[in-house]
Amino acid sequence: MFLTISTTGTPERPATDLGYLLHKHPEKSQAFSTSYGKAHVLYPEADAERCTAALLLEVDAVALVRRGKGKGRGGAPDAALAQYVNDRPYAASSLLAVALSAVFSSAMRGVCNARPERAAQPLPLRIEVPALPARGGPQLVRQLFEPLGWAVTVEPVPLDVRFPEWGDSRYVRLVLESEALTLAEALRHLYVLLPVLDDAKHYWVAPDEVDKLLRAGEGWLPDHPEQKVITSRYLSRRWSLTREAMERLELVRLAEADDSEVEDIDNAVEAESEAEEKPTPLAVQRRDAILAALKAVGASRVLDLGCGQGQLVQALLKEPAYTEIVGVDVSMRALTIAGRRLKLDRMGERQASRVKLFQSSLAYTDNRLKGYDAAVLSEVIEHLDLPRLPALEYAVFGAARPRTVLVTTPNVEYNVRWESLPAGHVRHGDHRFEWTREEFRAWARAVAERHGYGVEFVPVGPDDPEVGPPTQMAVFEMGAAGMNSTSNDEKEAKAA
């Protein structure tokens, strides 16, 4: 990955002052180690009239593959599409943005003790990125940079110059020019917008990324016309983090308009009211119910079938009683995100030995799923077409045959209590069906009878006297003949 920063000067204000601002001497070539390779800083030209600093990030393709694969460990979902031959390591991405921040950290903050007046002044700047992923095309590149005061030259890179009929790739050559920006402002623009245009990051986006975005976006992001696109893409489309960032940016904008501090604007709620207990999200209640059921049956080796982004696996890892935890999903992207969430690449050897992530389809039998104490199917069955349910049933209850199986699914009767859900709509666009309590129980009883399990039903969430709980859970126990639907119905009737 390659990027150049150029400026011009006069005998009174030589262009070589760029070396002071970047804290890198023009007469030296320096190298800095990163987790994905080595960053080099060098000066192809350096005199009083013109000075160019180049950042060359030499990517270790083997490290990319090792971090992006193997036990679902972290890495961008497309950072290792092919083993070691790939265009990704050579196009600007979040790897280059992180290298910019690490190598030019003082310059990005506008700190220069040797030339403090130059650090605070606009410079004639020219920045070139020869290969930049642009998901959104040249038009989006202009929409992001032009409002910040840049003159933008963006040229699409053809797929192959020998075959023009193939059209353009998703990469562009970018040249930015401005005489109205400081070097610190320019570096902060690049730090945020390079991964935004790539629309991917090579690391898990944690809540502290919101603070990083607001620091780098100070002074320009609150009023940017493409603020929502920038925020969403920078935070890898994690809606909760995006919403938090947008709310904080709006407070900054209001404070600037009112010439006051953010703290003076954000004071509508009394301090003591902030301590009021918030309702526990249904996803957390569901996870707690699953953990309680697993603890009750004494399971130690657990399958999370359809593990998604790994929230349940993460909760199980916190409990030493679970000696082997396996997350299974058909989506490699979901497994990659789960690996990032679990921080598998930083996990100690003993902890890592307790967890596995692998790809498998529940529509087919898989010998790797045999021999476990318990299996969890949390909010999974409703994502399958009804004709495929018998295949899942056999794969789990007939072939894998864990001692205990926990199945949770939405209770469609409760949907009338969701004010934001239009009548007749399911809770998620990918749900192929949502069952009433009686429909779920009829299916579960039939499965239990066919495969030699007993089954009990447990409400999850507030158990509404009219429509029941928002989530229903079936607990299947192998050979537990005493566990039958009639006795459980009686128990629930008595409890009510």
Solvent accessible surface area in square Angstrom, and as a share of the most:
residue,aa,sasa,rsa
1,M,14,0.06
2,F,77,0.32
3,L,1,0.00
4,T,20,0.12
5,I,1,0.01
6,S,5,0.03
7,T,4,0.03
8,T,61,0.35
9,G,22,0.21
10,T,67,0.39
11,P,115,0.72
12,E,144,0.65
13,R,119,0.43
14,P,38,0.24
15,A,0,0.00
16,T,39,0.23
17,D,7,0.04
18,L,1,0.01
19,G,4,0.04
20,Y,100,0.38
21,L,4,0.02
22,L,1,0.00
23,H,84,0.38
24,K,18,0.08
25,H,90,0.40
26,P,29,0.18
27,E,153,0.69
28,K,127,0.54
29,S,87,0.56
30,Q,59,0.26
31,A,58,0.45
32,F,63,0.26
33,S,97,0.63
34,T,47,0.27
35,S,69,0.44
36,Y,18,0.07
37,G,20,0.19
38,K,84,0.35
39,A,0,0.00
40,H,41,0.18
41,V,1,0.01
42,L,62,0.31
43,Y,25,0.09
44,P,84,0.53
45,E,65,0.29
46,A,44,0.34
47,D,77,0.40
48,A,43,0.33
49,E,127,0.57
50,R,84,0.31
51,C,0,0.00
52,T,10,0.06
53,A,2,0.02
54,A,0,0.00
55,L,2,0.01
56,L,69,0.34
57,L,5,0.02
58,E,99,0.44
59,V,25,0.14
60,D,64,0.33
61,A,23,0.18
62,V,55,0.32
63,A,20,0.15
64,L,7,0.03
65,V,12,0.07
66,R,178,0.65
67,R,81,0.30
68,G,16,0.16
69,K,85,0.36
70,G,49,0.47
71,K,81,0.34
72,G,14,0.13
73,R,64,0.23
74,G,7,0.07
75,G,6,0.05
76,A,6,0.05
77,P,49,0.31
78,D,24,0.12
79,A,9,0.07
80,A,11,0.08
81,L,120,0.60
82,A,47,0.36
83,Q,97,0.43
84,Y,113,0.43
85,V,132,0.76
86,N,24,0.12
87,D,78,0.40
88,R,17,0.06
89,P,5,0.03
90,Y,138,0.52
91,A,3,0.03
92,A,1,0.01
93,S,4,0.03
94,S,3,0.02
95,L,16,0.08
96,L,0,0.00
97,A,3,0.02
98,V,60,0.35
99,A,2,0.02
100,L,0,0.00
101,S,34,0.22
102,A,69,0.54
103,V,10,0.06
104,F,3,0.01
105,S,45,0.29
106,S,29,0.19
107,A,4,0.03
108,M,20,0.09
109,R,155,0.56
110,G,33,0.32
111,V,59,0.34
112,C,6,0.04
113,N,138,0.71
114,A,56,0.44
115,R,73,0.27
116,P,80,0.51
117,E,91,0.41
118,R,20,0.07
119,A,15,0.11
120,A,78,0.61
121,Q,48,0.21
122,P,74,0.47
123,L,4,0.02
124,P,47,0.29
125,L,6,0.03
126,R,74,0.27
127,I,0,0.00
128,E,35,0.16
129,V,1,0.00
130,P,54,0.34
131,A,34,0.27
132,L,0,0.00
133,P,0,0.00
134,A,4,0.03
135,R,73,0.27
136,G,54,0.52
137,G,22,0.21
138,P,39,0.25
139,Q,108,0.48
140,L,18,0.09
141,V,0,0.00
142,R,81,0.30
143,Q,62,0.27
144,L,0,0.00
145,F,0,0.00
146,E,85,0.38
147,P,66,0.42
148,L,19,0.09
149,G,43,0.42
150,W,9,0.03
151,A,61,0.48
152,V,24,0.14
153,T,62,0.36
154,V,11,0.06
155,E,79,0.36
156,P,58,0.36
157,V,51,0.29
158,P,50,0.32
159,L,105,0.52
160,D,27,0.14
161,V,120,0.69
162,R,181,0.66
163,F,80,0.33
164,P,100,0.63
165,E,132,0.59
166,W,140,0.49
167,G,31,0.30
168,D,88,0.46
169,S,24,0.16
170,R,85,0.31
171,Y,22,0.08
172,V,3,0.02
173,R,70,0.25
174,L,0,0.00
175,V,4,0.03
176,L,0,0.00
177,E,75,0.34
178,S,10,0.07
179,E,138,0.62
180,A,74,0.57
181,L,17,0.08
182,T,20,0.12
183,L,6,0.03
184,A,9,0.07
185,E,55,0.25
186,A,0,0.00
187,L,0,0.00
188,R,48,0.18
189,H,4,0.02
190,L,0,0.00
191,Y,24,0.09
192,V,0,0.00
193,L,0,0.00
194,L,0,0.00
195,P,2,0.01
196,V,0,0.00
197,L,0,0.00
198,D,0,0.00
199,D,36,0.19
200,A,16,0.12
201,K,8,0.03
202,H,19,0.08
203,Y,53,0.20
204,W,41,0.14
205,V,2,0.01
206,A,26,0.20
207,P,86,0.54
208,D,76,0.39
209,E,2,0.01
210,V,1,0.00
211,D,53,0.28
212,K,64,0.27
213,L,0,0.00
214,L,27,0.14
215,R,152,0.55
216,A,7,0.05
217,G,0,0.00
218,E,125,0.56
219,G,66,0.64
220,W,24,0.08
221,L,0,0.00
222,P,8,0.05
223,D,100,0.52
224,H,9,0.04
225,P,100,0.63
226,E,37,0.17
227,Q,27,0.12
228,K,143,0.61
229,V,51,0.29
230,I,0,0.00
231,T,0,0.00
232,S,24,0.16
233,R,30,0.11
234,Y,2,0.01
235,L,0,0.00
236,S,44,0.28
237,R,140,0.51
238,R,61,0.22
239,W,177,0.62
240,S,46,0.30
241,L,10,0.05
242,T,17,0.10
243,R,134,0.49
244,E,67,0.30
245,A,0,0.00
246,M,52,0.23
247,E,101,0.45
248,R,84,0.31
249,L,3,0.02
250,E,71,0.32
251,L,41,0.21
252,V,43,0.24
253,R,90,0.33
254,L,71,0.35
255,A,3,0.03
256,E,96,0.43
257,A,85,0.66
258,D,93,0.48
259,D,136,0.70
260,S,39,0.25
261,E,114,0.51
262,V,50,0.29
263,E,126,0.57
264,D,86,0.44
265,I,50,0.25
266,D,92,0.48
267,N,103,0.53
268,A,99,0.77
269,V,92,0.53
270,E,118,0.53
271,A,79,0.61
272,E,129,0.58
273,S,33,0.21
274,E,127,0.57
275,A,88,0.68
276,E,120,0.54
277,E,165,0.74
278,K,167,0.71
279,P,122,0.77
280,T,66,0.38
281,P,81,0.51
282,L,34,0.17
283,A,46,0.36
284,V,48,0.28
285,Q,54,0.24
286,R,39,0.14
287,R,60,0.22
288,D,77,0.40
289,A,22,0.17
290,I,3,0.01
291,L,40,0.20
292,A,63,0.49
293,A,15,0.12
294,L,0,0.00
295,K,164,0.69
296,A,89,0.69
297,V,41,0.23
298,G,56,0.53
299,A,5,0.04
300,S,36,0.23
301,R,77,0.28
302,V,0,0.00
303,L,0,0.00
304,D,5,0.02
305,L,1,0.00
306,G,26,0.25
307,C,9,0.05
308,G,24,0.23
309,Q,74,0.33
310,G,0,0.00
311,Q,69,0.30
312,L,14,0.07
313,V,0,0.00
314,Q,60,0.27
315,A,19,0.14
316,L,0,0.00
317,L,12,0.06
318,K,152,0.64
319,E,82,0.37
320,P,114,0.72
321,A,69,0.53
322,Y,9,0.03
323,T,82,0.48
324,E,29,0.13
325,I,0,0.00
326,V,0,0.00
327,G,0,0.00
328,V,1,0.00
329,D,18,0.09
330,V,95,0.55
331,S,42,0.27
332,M,103,0.46
333,R,144,0.52
334,A,16,0.12
335,L,3,0.02
336,T,14,0.08
337,I,27,0.14
338,A,0,0.00
339,G,0,0.00
340,R,20,0.07
341,R,41,0.15
342,L,11,0.06
343,K,87,0.37
344,L,1,0.01
345,D,56,0.29
346,R,173,0.63
347,M,36,0.16
348,G,46,0.44
349,E,158,0.71
350,R,209,0.76
351,Q,66,0.29
352,A,7,0.05
353,S,83,0.54
354,R,34,0.13
355,V,1,0.01
356,K,90,0.38
357,L,12,0.06
358,F,32,0.13
359,Q,83,0.37
360,S,14,0.09
361,S,34,0.22
362,L,19,0.09
363,A,18,0.14
364,Y,147,0.56
365,T,76,0.44
366,D,24,0.13
367,N,117,0.60
368,R,126,0.46
369,L,3,0.01
370,K,103,0.44
371,G,54,0.52
372,Y,16,0.06
373,D,26,0.14
374,A,0,0.00
375,A,0,0.00
376,V,0,0.00
377,L,0,0.00
378,S,28,0.18
379,E,35,0.16
380,V,15,0.09
381,I,0,0.00
382,E,0,0.00
383,H,57,0.25
384,L,31,0.15
385,D,58,0.30
386,L,89,0.44
387,P,115,0.72
388,R,111,0.40
389,L,7,0.04
390,P,82,0.51
391,A,41,0.32
392,L,0,0.00
393,E,13,0.06
394,Y,124,0.47
395,A,2,0.02
396,V,0,0.00
397,F,0,0.00
398,G,20,0.19
399,A,20,0.16
400,A,5,0.04
401,R,88,0.32
402,P,0,0.00
403,R,97,0.36
404,T,0,0.00
405,V,0,0.00
406,L,0,0.00
407,V,0,0.00
408,T,0,0.00
409,T,0,0.00
410,P,2,0.01
411,N,0,0.00
412,V,45,0.26
413,E,50,0.23
414,Y,26,0.10
415,N,14,0.07
416,V,110,0.63
417,R,97,0.35
418,W,90,0.32
419,E,181,0.81
420,S,109,0.70
421,L,37,0.18
422,P,76,0.48
423,A,104,0.81
424,G,88,0.84
425,H,106,0.47
426,V,54,0.31
427,R,61,0.22
428,H,100,0.45
429,G,84,0.81
430,D,54,0.28
431,H,24,0.11
432,R,123,0.45
433,F,19,0.08
434,E,17,0.08
435,W,27,0.09
436,T,42,0.24
437,R,66,0.24
438,E,107,0.48
439,E,85,0.38
440,F,0,0.00
441,R,40,0.15
442,A,52,0.40
443,W,32,0.11
444,A,0,0.00
445,R,61,0.22
446,A,36,0.28
447,V,0,0.00
448,A,4,0.03
449,E,149,0.67
450,R,145,0.53
451,H,33,0.15
452,G,43,0.41
453,Y,14,0.05
454,G,3,0.03
455,V,4,0.02
456,E,47,0.21
457,F,15,0.06
458,V,56,0.32
459,P,59,0.37
460,V,3,0.02
461,G,23,0.22
462,P,80,0.50
463,D,86,0.45
464,D,29,0.15
465,P,136,0.86
466,E,129,0.58
467,V,20,0.12
468,G,0,0.00
469,P,7,0.04
470,P,3,0.02
471,T,0,0.00
472,Q,11,0.05
473,M,3,0.01
474,A,0,0.00
475,V,15,0.09
476,F,0,0.00
477,E,29,0.13
478,M,70,0.31
479,G,61,0.58
480,A,27,0.21
481,A,95,0.73
482,G,64,0.62
483,M,39,0.18
484,N,64,0.33
485,S,20,0.13
486,T,86,0.50
487,S,34,0.22
488,N,7,0.04
489,D,49,0.26
490,E,94,0.42
491,K,116,0.49
492,E,49,0.22
493,A,71,0.55
494,K,171,0.73
495,A,93,0.72
496,A,121,0.94
